[in-house]
Amino acid sequence: MRMCLFTAEDFTELAVHLSRRGYTVLLFDFRAHGESGGRRTSFGYHEQEDILAALDYLKTRDEVDPRRIGIYGFSLGGSSAILAAAKLDGFRAVVADSAFTSLRDQTKTAVTDFYHLPTFPFLPLVVFAYEVYFQTRVDAVSPVESIAMLSPTPVFIILGDGDRLIPPKMDGGCLQQRTSRRRFGSSPGLTTAAHLPRPATPMKRGLAVFLTSI
């Protein structure tokens, strides 16, 4: 499945917002997204390798202080950012926007809430197909478990409380409880897609406060 819901181009406004405040910003597309190659997304498992490649590239840039690299991820990117940062010793801060708690939870939501299918037998079938194709367990993609390993790295969790794609009960609350150094931001009434192209002003302010505090 090639995923093109959100690409690096969608984050131009946020990149400009950060750049004007003195931050060097690297935007990139995950595999099977936007201009990147690949035909399949692994929903966070192999995407961690993409993040590692981006981190390695940043460390080659003269204008980048390798001790002060942060990561911002949105939706799949937010979940992948948590997973990667828990394994890589290279991020000063993590911002997870509309991240899901686990691939199993997200798959169940897709099956029941979006396709209106019963959990059984469809959830076990989807999980089985994923595990056979990617040769890994679906529970290996579990940001809610990985986030506890980020301490003492500061984490900023953002959600839209009107989100149906990744409901607040699936992201902010659970993730917030599992990390010791965190901030929590909510965009009232906004959905995943709604606050993507034009980040809401409260979210921008909260992000700015978080970044300047670390």
Buried (B, 14 or more C-beta within 10 A) or exposed (E): EEBEEBBBEBBEEBBEBBEEEEBEEBBBBBBBBBEEEBEEBBBBBBBBBBBBEBBEEBEEEEEBEEEEBBBBBBBBBBBBBBBBBBEBEBBBBBBBBBBBBBBBBBBBBBBBEEEEBEEEEBBEEBBEEBBEEBEBBBEBBBBBBBBEBBBEBBBBBBBBEBBEBBBBEBBBBBBBEBBEBBBBBBBEEBBBBBBBEEBBEBBBEBBBEBBEEE
